[in-house]
Amino acid sequence: MSYVAKRGISTLIPPKIASPSGIGAAQDAARMNRVVSFYEKLPRGPAPEAQPKSLVQRYQARYFGKNPSAMPAIHIIGGLMLLGYSYNYYFHLRHHKNNAH
């Protein structure tokens, strides 16, 4: 097996925490104690669900989260209608507000 292949596989295999040669030595026992105490402090169980903070994150959580819905499409259609009417008013309809065409 080439060095590159061994290097690629070594990232998949966790490091050896306890080797048979290091169990009897006092200095390795202290090192093992530090490793064990580190792993004892790690949190267990599933990670807590992240809470949305910004307006966009809250919108995504509400409409794209666990129960996705079609409301974003309706919001886009309504926004385009509102934007289209405002353009139409600004460029055409405001000139006919008090005058006949």
The first five atom37 places (N, CA, C, CB, O) and aatype in JSON, in Angstrom:
{
  "aatype": [12, 15, 18, 19, 0, 11, 1, 7, 9, 15, 16, 10, 9, 14, 14, 11, 9, 0, 15, 14, 15, 7, 9, 7, 0, 0, 5, 3, 0, 0, 1, 12, 2, 1, 19, 19, 15, 13, 18, 6, 11, 10, 14, 1, 7, 14, 0, 14, 6, 0, 5, 14, 11, 15, 10, 19, 5, 1, 18, 5, 0, 1, 18, 13, 7, 11, 2, 14, 15, 0, 12, 14, 0, 9, 8, 9, 9, 7, 7, 10, 12, 10, 10, 7, 18, 15, 18, 2, 18, 18, 13, 8, 10, 1, 8, 8, 11, 2, 2, 0, 8],
  "atom_mask": [
    [1, 1, 1, 1, 1],
    [1, 1, 1, 1, 1],
    [1, 1, 1, 1, 1],
    [1, 1, 1, 1, 1],
    [1, 1, 1, 1, 1],
    [1, 1, 1, 1, 1],
    [1, 1, 1, 1, 1],
    [1, 1, 1, 0, 1],
    [1, 1, 1, 1, 1],
    [1, 1, 1, 1, 1],
    [1, 1, 1, 1, 1],
    [1, 1, 1, 1, 1],
    [1, 1, 1, 1, 1],
    [1, 1, 1, 1, 1],
    [1, 1, 1, 1, 1],
    [1, 1, 1, 1, 1],
    [1, 1, 1, 1, 1],
    [1, 1, 1, 1, 1],
    [1, 1, 1, 1, 1],
    [1, 1, 1, 1, 1],
    [1, 1, 1, 1, 1],
    [1, 1, 1, 0, 1],
    [1, 1, 1, 1, 1],
    [1, 1, 1, 0, 1],
    [1, 1, 1, 1, 1],
    [1, 1, 1, 1, 1],
    [1, 1, 1, 1, 1],
    [1, 1, 1, 1, 1],
    [1, 1, 1, 1, 1],
    [1, 1, 1, 1, 1],
    [1, 1, 1, 1, 1],
    [1, 1, 1, 1, 1],
    [1, 1, 1, 1, 1],
    [1, 1, 1, 1, 1],
    [1, 1, 1, 1, 1],
    [1, 1, 1, 1, 1],
    [1, 1, 1, 1, 1],
    [1, 1, 1, 1, 1],
    [1, 1, 1, 1, 1],
    [1, 1, 1, 1, 1],
    [1, 1, 1, 1, 1],
    [1, 1, 1, 1, 1],
    [1, 1, 1, 1, 1],
    [1, 1, 1, 1, 1],
    [1, 1, 1, 0, 1],
    [1, 1, 1, 1, 1],
    [1, 1, 1, 1, 1],
    [1, 1, 1, 1, 1],
    [1, 1, 1, 1, 1],
    [1, 1, 1, 1, 1],
    [1, 1, 1, 1, 1],
    [1, 1, 1, 1, 1],
    [1, 1, 1, 1, 1],
    [1, 1, 1, 1, 1],
    [1, 1, 1, 1, 1],
    [1, 1, 1, 1, 1],
    [1, 1, 1, 1, 1],
    [1, 1, 1, 1, 1],
    [1, 1, 1, 1, 1],
    [1, 1, 1, 1, 1],
    [1, 1, 1, 1, 1],
    [1, 1, 1, 1, 1],
    [1, 1, 1, 1, 1],
    [1, 1, 1, 1, 1],
    [1, 1, 1, 0, 1],
    [1, 1, 1, 1, 1],
    [1, 1, 1, 1, 1],
    [1, 1, 1, 1, 1],
    [1, 1, 1, 1, 1],
    [1, 1, 1, 1, 1],
    [1, 1, 1, 1, 1],
    [1, 1, 1, 1, 1],
    [1, 1, 1, 1, 1],
    [1, 1, 1, 1, 1],
    [1, 1, 1, 1, 1],
    [1, 1, 1, 1, 1],
    [1, 1, 1, 1, 1],
    [1, 1, 1, 0, 1],
    [1, 1, 1, 0, 1],
    [1, 1, 1, 1, 1],
    [1, 1, 1, 1, 1],
    [1, 1, 1, 1, 1],
    [1, 1, 1, 1, 1],
    [1, 1, 1, 0, 1],
    [1, 1, 1, 1, 1],
    [1, 1, 1, 1, 1],
    [1, 1, 1, 1, 1],
    [1, 1, 1, 1, 1],
    [1, 1, 1, 1, 1],
    [1, 1, 1, 1, 1],
    [1, 1, 1, 1, 1],
    [1, 1, 1, 1, 1],
    [1, 1, 1, 1, 1],
    [1, 1, 1, 1, 1],
    [1, 1, 1, 1, 1],
    [1, 1, 1, 1, 1],
    [1, 1, 1, 1, 1],
    [1, 1, 1, 1, 1],
    [1, 1, 1, 1, 1],
    [1, 1, 1, 1, 1],
    [1, 1, 1, 1, 1]
  ],
  "atom_positions": [
    [[0.85, -1.16, 0.0], [0.0, 0.0, 0.0], [0.9, 1.23, 0.0], [-0.97, 0.0, 1.22], [1.87, 1.29, 0.76]],
    [[0.59, 2.2, -0.83], [1.44, 3.38, -0.93], [1.23, 4.3, 0.27], [1.14, 4.14, -2.23], [0.27, 4.15, 1.04]],
    [[2.14, 5.23, 0.41], [2.07, 6.18, 1.54], [0.83, 7.05, 1.44], [3.34, 7.07, 1.58], [0.21, 7.36, 2.46]],
    [[0.45, 7.44, 0.24], [-0.72, 8.3, 0.05], [-1.99, 7.56, 0.46], [-0.82, 8.76, -1.41], [-2.86, 8.13, 1.1]],
    [[-2.08, 6.3, 0.09], [-3.26, 5.52, 0.45], [-3.32, 5.31, 1.96], [-3.26, 4.17, -0.27], [-4.4, 5.39, 2.56]],
    [[-2.18, 5.03, 2.59], [-2.16, 4.86, 4.05], [-2.56, 6.16, 4.74], [-0.76, 4.41, 4.53], [-3.28, 6.15, 5.74]],
    [[-2.08, 7.29, 4.2], [-2.4, 8.59, 4.79], [-3.89, 8.89, 4.66], [-1.57, 9.72, 4.11], [-4.49, 9.45, 5.58]],
    [[-4.5, 8.51, 3.54], [-5.93, 8.72, 3.34], [-6.77, 7.87, 4.25], [0.0, 0.0, 0.0], [-7.81, 8.32, 4.74]],
    [[-6.34, 6.63, 4.5], [-7.09, 5.73, 5.38], [-6.88, 6.11, 6.84], [-6.67, 4.27, 5.14], [-7.77, 5.89, 7.66]],
    [[-5.73, 6.65, 7.18], [-5.45, 6.96, 8.58], [-6.37, 8.03, 9.13], [-4.01, 7.4, 8.74], [-6.56, 8.09, 10.35]],
    [[-6.96, 8.87, 8.29], [-7.89, 9.88, 8.78], [-9.21, 9.26, 9.18], [-8.11, 10.95, 7.74], [-9.97, 9.86, 9.94]],
    [[-9.52, 8.07, 8.67], [-10.77, 7.4, 9.01], [-10.67, 6.62, 10.3], [-11.19, 6.48, 7.88], [-11.68, 6.36, 10.96]],
    [[-9.46, 6.24, 10.68], [-9.26, 5.41, 11.86], [-8.91, 6.33, 13.03], [-8.13, 4.35, 11.62], [-8.0, 7.15, 12.91]],
    [[-9.62, 6.21, 14.17], [-9.31, 7.08, 15.31], [-7.91, 6.79, 15.85], [-10.35, 6.9, 16.41], [-7.4, 5.68, 15.68]],
    [[-7.29, 7.77, 16.49], [-5.95, 7.54, 17.02], [-5.96, 6.49, 18.13], [-5.36, 8.86, 17.55], [-6.97, 6.3, 18.82]],
    [[-4.84, 5.84, 18.29], [-4.75, 4.82, 19.33], [-4.6, 5.53, 20.67], [-3.54, 3.84, 19.08], [-3.63, 6.24, 20.9]],
    [[-5.57, 5.33, 21.53], [-5.53, 5.98, 22.83], [-4.72, 5.16, 23.81], [-6.95, 6.21, 23.37], [-3.9, 5.72, 24.54]],
    [[-4.92, 3.86, 23.84], [-4.17, 3.0, 24.75], [-3.42, 1.96, 23.93], [-5.12, 2.31, 25.78], [-4.03, 1.11, 23.28]],
    [[-2.12, 2.04, 23.95], [-1.33, 1.03, 23.26], [-0.82, 0.03, 24.29], [-0.14, 1.69, 22.48], [-0.58, 0.41, 25.44]],
    [[-0.64, -1.22, 23.92], [-0.2, -2.23, 24.89], [1.17, -1.9, 25.5], [-0.14, -3.6, 24.22], [1.43, -2.27, 26.64]],
    [[2.03, -1.22, 24.75], [3.36, -0.93, 25.31], [3.32, 0.2, 26.33], [4.33, -0.57, 24.19], [4.22, 0.31, 27.16]],
    [[2.31, 1.04, 26.29], [2.28, 2.19, 27.19], [1.45, 2.01, 28.43], [0.0, 0.0, 0.0], [1.35, 2.93, 29.24]],
    [[0.84, 0.86, 28.62], [-0.07, 0.69, 29.77], [0.7, 0.6, 31.08], [-0.92, -0.56, 29.58], [0.23, 1.13, 32.1]],
    [[1.86, -0.05, 31.09], [2.56, -0.28, 32.35], [3.36, 0.92, 32.85], [0.0, 0.0, 0.0], [3.63, 0.99, 34.05]],
    [[3.76, 1.83, 32.0], [4.63, 2.93, 32.41], [3.85, 4.0, 33.16], [5.32, 3.54, 31.2], [2.7, 4.29, 32.83]],
    [[4.49, 4.59, 34.16], [3.83, 5.6, 34.99], [3.56, 6.87, 34.2], [4.69, 5.93, 36.2], [2.49, 7.46, 34.34]],
    [[4.51, 7.29, 33.36], [4.29, 8.51, 32.61], [3.15, 8.35, 31.59], [5.58, 8.94, 31.9], [2.42, 9.3, 31.33]],
    [[3.0, 7.17, 31.01], [1.9, 6.93, 30.1], [0.58, 6.81, 30.84], [2.17, 5.66, 29.29], [-0.48, 7.15, 30.3]],
    [[0.64, 6.34, 32.09], [-0.58, 6.24, 32.89], [-1.12, 7.64, 33.18], [-0.31, 5.48, 34.22], [-2.34, 7.85, 33.15]],
    [[-0.24, 8.59, 33.44], [-0.69, 9.97, 33.68], [-1.27, 10.55, 32.4], [0.48, 10.85, 34.19], [-2.26, 11.29, 32.43]],
    [[-0.65, 10.23, 31.27], [-1.17, 10.7, 29.99], [-2.55, 10.11, 29.72], [-0.19, 10.34, 28.84], [-3.45, 10.79, 29.24]],
    [[-2.7, 8.83, 30.04], [-4.0, 8.18, 29.87], [-5.05, 8.82, 30.76], [-3.9, 6.68, 30.18], [-6.21, 8.96, 30.35]],
    [[-4.66, 9.21, 31.96], [-5.58, 9.89, 32.87], [-6.08, 11.18, 32.25], [-4.91, 10.18, 34.22], [-7.27, 11.49, 32.35]],
    [[-5.19, 11.95, 31.62], [-5.6, 13.21, 30.98], [-6.54, 12.94, 29.81], [-4.36, 14.0, 30.5], [-7.51, 13.67, 29.6]],
    [[-6.25, 11.89, 29.05], [-7.11, 11.56, 27.91], [-8.49, 11.14, 28.4], [-6.49, 10.44, 27.06], [-9.51, 11.58, 27.85]],
    [[-8.53, 10.3, 29.42], [-9.81, 9.83, 29.96], [-10.6, 10.99, 30.54], [-9.59, 8.75, 31.03], [-11.81, 11.07, 30.34]],
    [[-9.95, 11.9, 31.26], [-10.67, 13.04, 31.85], [-11.18, 13.97, 30.75], [-9.75, 13.81, 32.82], [-12.25, 14.57, 30.9]],
    [[-10.43, 14.09, 29.65], [-10.91, 14.92, 28.54], [-12.19, 14.32, 27.94], [-9.82, 15.04, 27.44], [-13.16, 15.04, 27.71]],
    [[-12.18, 13.02, 27.7], [-13.36, 12.4, 27.1], [-14.53, 12.34, 28.07], [-13.01, 11.0, 26.62], [-15.68, 12.29, 27.63]],
    [[-14.28, 12.33, 29.37], [-15.38, 12.35, 30.34], [-16.1, 13.7, 30.33], [-14.86, 12.05, 31.74], [-17.3, 13.76, 30.6]],
    [[-15.39, 14.77, 30.02], [-15.98, 16.1, 30.04], [-16.79, 16.42, 28.79], [-14.9, 17.13, 30.19], [-17.55, 17.38, 28.79]],
    [[-16.64, 15.63, 27.74], [-17.39, 15.89, 26.51], [-18.88, 15.68, 26.74], [-16.88, 14.99, 25.37], [-19.26, 14.76, 27.47]],
    [[-19.73, 16.52, 26.12], [-21.18, 16.34, 26.31], [-21.66, 15.07, 25.62], [-21.94, 17.55, 25.77], [-21.13, 14.66, 24.6]],
    [[-22.68, 14.47, 26.2], [-23.26, 13.25, 25.66], [-24.64, 13.54, 25.1], [-23.34, 12.14, 26.74], [-25.29, 14.52, 25.48]],
    [[-25.07, 12.69, 24.21], [-26.41, 12.82, 23.64], [-26.42, 13.72, 22.42], [0.0, 0.0, 0.0], [-25.37, 14.2, 21.99]],
    [[-27.6, 13.93, 21.87], [-27.7, 14.75, 20.66], [-27.43, 16.23, 20.98], [-29.09, 14.6, 20.01], [-27.67, 16.69, 22.09]],
    [[-26.93, 16.94, 20.0], [-26.64, 18.36, 20.17], [-27.95, 19.13, 20.28], [-25.78, 18.9, 19.0], [-28.93, 18.77, 19.62]],
    [[-27.99, 20.18, 21.09], [-29.21, 20.97, 21.19], [-29.51, 21.67, 19.86], [-29.1, 22.01, 22.33], [-28.6, 22.04, 19.12]],
    [[-30.78, 21.84, 19.58], [-31.18, 22.48, 18.32], [-30.87, 23.97, 18.38], [-32.69, 22.25, 18.04], [-31.19, 24.65, 19.35]],
    [[-30.25, 24.47, 17.33], [-29.87, 25.88, 17.28], [-31.11, 26.75, 17.11], [-28.86, 26.15, 16.13], [-31.98, 26.44, 16.3]],
    [[-31.19, 27.83, 17.89], [-32.32, 28.74, 17.83], [-32.05, 29.81, 16.77], [-32.58, 29.38, 19.2], [-30.95, 30.37, 16.73]],
    [[-33.03, 30.11, 15.92], [-32.82, 31.16, 14.91], [-32.73, 32.53, 15.57], [-33.96, 31.15, 13.87], [-33.48, 32.83, 16.51]],
    [[-31.82, 33.37, 15.08], [-31.6, 34.68, 15.69], [-32.04, 35.83, 14.8], [-30.13, 34.85, 16.04], [-32.66, 36.77, 15.28]],
    [[-31.75, 35.76, 13.52], [-32.07, 36.88, 12.64], [-33.45, 36.68, 12.01], [-31.0, 37.04, 11.55], [-34.07, 35.63, 12.16]],
    [[-33.9, 37.7, 11.3], [-35.2, 37.65, 10.64], [-35.23, 36.56, 9.56], [-35.55, 39.01, 10.03], [-36.22, 35.84, 9.43]],
    [[-34.16, 36.45, 8.79], [-34.09, 35.45, 7.73], [-34.07, 34.04, 8.32], [-32.84, 35.68, 6.84], [-34.73, 33.15, 7.8]],
    [[-33.32, 33.84, 9.4], [-33.26, 32.52, 10.03], [-34.62, 32.13, 10.61], [-32.19, 32.52, 11.14], [-35.01, 30.97, 10.52]],
    [[-35.33, 33.08, 11.21], [-36.67, 32.78, 11.74], [-37.63, 32.43, 10.6], [-37.22, 33.97, 12.55], [-38.45, 31.52, 10.74]],
    [[-37.53, 33.15, 9.47], [-38.39, 32.86, 8.32], [-38.09, 31.46, 7.78], [-38.18, 33.91, 7.2], [-39.01, 30.7, 7.48]],
    [[-36.81, 31.12, 7.66], [-36.43, 29.8, 7.18], [-36.91, 28.71, 8.14], [-34.92, 29.71, 7.0], [-37.4, 27.67, 7.7]],
    [[-36.76, 28.94, 9.43], [-37.2, 27.94, 10.41], [-38.71, 27.75, 10.35], [-36.77, 28.35, 11.82], [-39.2, 26.64, 10.55]],
    [[-39.44, 28.82, 10.09], [-40.89, 28.73, 10.09], [-41.43, 28.04, 8.83], [-41.5, 30.11, 10.22], [-42.32, 27.19, 8.92]],
    [[-40.9, 28.41, 7.66], [-41.48, 27.92, 6.42], [-40.69, 26.82, 5.73], [-41.64, 29.05, 5.48], [-41.24, 26.1, 4.9]],
    [[-39.4, 26.65, 6.06], [-38.58, 25.63, 5.41], [-38.12, 24.56, 6.4], [-37.39, 26.26, 4.74], [-37.43, 23.62, 6.0]],
    [[-38.46, 24.68, 7.67], [-37.96, 23.79, 8.7], [-38.62, 22.42, 8.69], [0.0, 0.0, 0.0], [-38.66, 21.75, 7.66]],
    [[-39.14, 22.02, 9.84], [-39.71, 20.67, 10.0], [-40.99, 20.49, 9.21], [-39.96, 20.39, 11.46], [-41.26, 19.4, 8.7]],
    [[-41.8, 21.55, 9.1], [-43.06, 21.47, 8.37], [-43.03, 22.47, 7.21], [-44.28, 21.76, 9.3], [-43.57, 23.57, 7.35]],
    [[-42.41, 22.13, 6.09], [-42.32, 23.08, 4.98], [-43.7, 23.36, 4.38], [-41.38, 22.56, 3.89], [-44.56, 22.48, 4.36]],
    [[-43.88, 24.58, 3.88], [-45.17, 24.95, 3.29], [-44.93, 25.74, 2.01], [-46.02, 25.76, 4.29], [-43.8, 26.02, 1.63]],
    [[-46.04, 26.1, 1.35], [-45.98, 26.84, 0.1], [-46.11, 28.35, 0.32], [-47.08, 26.37, -0.84], [-46.19, 29.09, -0.66]],
    [[-46.11, 28.8, 1.53], [-46.27, 30.23, 1.81], [-45.17, 31.09, 1.21], [-46.32, 30.46, 3.3], [-45.47, 32.2, 0.77]],
    [[-43.91, 30.67, 1.15], [-42.9, 31.53, 0.5], [-43.25, 31.84, -0.96], [-41.53, 30.88, 0.57], [-42.97, 32.94, -1.42]],
    [[-43.84, 30.89, -1.69], [-44.25, 31.16, -3.07], [-45.35, 32.21, -3.1], [-44.73, 29.87, -3.75], [-45.35, 33.09, -3.96]],
    [[-46.28, 32.12, -2.17], [-47.37, 33.11, -2.09], [-46.8, 34.47, -1.71], [-48.44, 32.67, -1.06], [-47.25, 35.5, -2.22]],
    [[-45.81, 34.49, -0.82], [-45.17, 35.76, -0.44], [-44.46, 36.39, -1.64], [-44.18, 35.54, 0.71], [-44.51, 37.61, -1.82]],
    [[-43.8, 35.57, -2.45], [-43.11, 36.09, -3.64], [-44.11, 36.65, -4.63], [-42.26, 34.99, -4.3], [-43.89, 37.73, -5.19]],
    [[-45.21, 35.94, -4.87], [-46.24, 36.42, -5.8], [-46.83, 37.73, -5.31], [-47.34, 35.36, -5.98], [-46.99, 38.66, -6.09]],
    [[-47.17, 37.8, -4.03], [-47.72, 39.03, -3.47], [-46.73, 40.18, -3.54], [0.0, 0.0, 0.0], [-47.11, 41.31, -3.84]],
    [[-45.46, 39.91, -3.26], [-44.43, 40.95, -3.34], [-44.24, 41.46, -4.74], [0.0, 0.0, 0.0], [-44.07, 42.66, -4.94]],
    [[-44.27, 40.57, -5.74], [-44.15, 40.99, -7.13], [-45.36, 41.81, -7.57], [-43.98, 39.79, -8.04], [-45.21, 42.77, -8.32]],
    [[-46.55, 41.43, -7.1], [-47.75, 42.21, -7.43], [-47.66, 43.6, -6.82], [-49.01, 41.49, -6.93], [-47.99, 44.59, -7.48]],
    [[-47.23, 43.69, -5.59], [-47.09, 44.98, -4.93], [-46.02, 45.83, -5.61], [-46.74, 44.78, -3.45], [-46.22, 47.03, -5.82]],
    [[-44.92, 45.22, -5.96], [-43.85, 45.94, -6.64], [-44.31, 46.39, -8.04], [-42.59, 45.04, -6.76], [-44.0, 47.51, -8.44]],
    [[-45.03, 45.56, -8.76], [-45.54, 45.91, -10.08], [-46.53, 47.06, -10.01], [0.0, 0.0, 0.0], [-46.49, 47.97, -10.84]],
    [[-47.43, 47.02, -9.03], [-48.4, 48.1, -8.91], [-47.71, 49.41, -8.54], [-49.47, 47.76, -7.85], [-48.08, 50.47, -9.04]],
    [[-46.7, 49.33, -7.66], [-46.01, 50.57, -7.28], [-45.26, 51.17, -8.47], [-45.03, 50.31, -6.12], [-45.23, 52.39, -8.62]],
    [[-44.65, 50.34, -9.32], [-44.0, 50.84, -10.54], [-45.04, 51.46, -11.49], [-43.23, 49.7, -11.26], [-44.83, 52.53, -12.05]],
    [[-46.16, 50.76, -11.64], [-47.21, 51.24, -12.52], [-47.75, 52.59, -12.02], [-48.35, 50.21, -12.62], [-47.98, 53.5, -12.81]],
    [[-47.94, 52.7, -10.73], [-48.43, 53.96, -10.16], [-47.42, 55.08, -10.38], [-48.73, 53.8, -8.67], [-47.78, 56.17, -10.81]],
    [[-46.16, 54.81, -10.08], [-45.14, 55.85, -10.17], [-44.94, 56.34, -11.61], [-43.82, 55.34, -9.61], [-44.82, 57.54, -11.85]],
    [[-44.91, 55.41, -12.56], [-44.59, 55.8, -13.93], [-45.82, 56.14, -14.78], [-43.83, 54.69, -14.59], [-45.67, 56.73, -15.85]],
    [[-47.04, 55.8, -14.33], [-48.19, 56.04, -15.18], [-49.39, 56.6, -14.42], [-48.58, 54.77, -15.87], [-49.91, 57.66, -14.78]],
    [[-49.83, 55.93, -13.39], [-51.11, 56.26, -12.77], [-51.09, 57.59, -12.02], [-51.51, 55.17, -11.84], [-52.13, 58.24, -11.93]],
    [[-50.0, 58.0, -11.48], [-49.99, 59.25, -10.71], [-50.23, 60.46, -11.6], [-48.66, 59.41, -9.96], [-50.67, 61.51, -11.11]],
    [[-49.96, 60.35, -12.87], [-50.19, 61.46, -13.79], [-51.67, 61.61, -14.11], [-49.38, 61.27, -15.07], [-52.09, 62.66, -14.58]],
    [[-52.46, 60.58, -13.88], [-53.89, 60.61, -14.19], [-54.75, 60.73, -12.94], [-54.28, 59.37, -14.94], [-55.96, 60.54, -13.01]],
    [[-54.14, 61.05, -11.79], [-54.9, 61.08, -10.55], [-55.98, 62.15, -10.57], [-53.97, 61.31, -9.37], [-57.12, 61.87, -10.2]],
    [[-55.65, 63.37, -11.0], [-56.62, 64.47, -10.97], [-57.04, 64.93, -12.37], [-56.04, 65.64, -10.21], [-57.87, 65.83, -12.5]],
    [[-56.5, 64.33, -13.4], [-56.8, 64.75, -14.76], [-57.38, 63.58, -15.53], [-55.54, 65.3, -15.47], [-57.05, 62.42, -15.29]],
    [[-58.24, 63.93, -16.48], [-58.8, 62.9, -17.34], [-57.77, 62.52, -18.39], [-60.11, 63.39, -18.0], [-56.94, 63.34, -18.78]],
    [[-57.82, 61.32, -18.84], [-56.86, 60.85, -19.85], [-57.29, 61.21, -21.24], [-56.67, 59.35, -19.75], [-56.6, 60.89, -22.21]]
  ]
}
